[in-house]
Amino acid sequence: MNPRVFYVPCAAHSLDLVVNNAAKNSLEVTNFFGIVQEIYGFFSASISRWDEIMKRMPTLTLKLLSNTRWESRFDALKTLCFNMDKIYDAVYSIFTNNKYDSEKK
């Protein structure tokens, strides 16, 4: 609206875009975040599986990855890093529970 105002791009947003594009070019990083997304998808696809993870992590939940915000990936990794034993216990409980079919196990 004001012709004297200069456009100044947000440095944080620009850095976020650079990091996102750099990560997409690495096969290892792409595969790693694919596995992180699969863990979230496995538990969020079923109410009973989500209940299994919530029994073990009542205050923290698994996070969905964002395609545009690198910080969301950090939040997802932080949750996984500090709760890997609880996630393992939930997966093991699903594996040993007879109410789940063989495909889910």
ABEGO torsion letter per residue (X at the ends): XBAABBBBBBAAAAAAAAAAAAAAABAAAAAAAAAAAAAAAAAAABAAAAAAAAAABAABBBBBBBAABAAAAAAAAAAAAAAAAAAAAAAAAAAABAABBAAAX
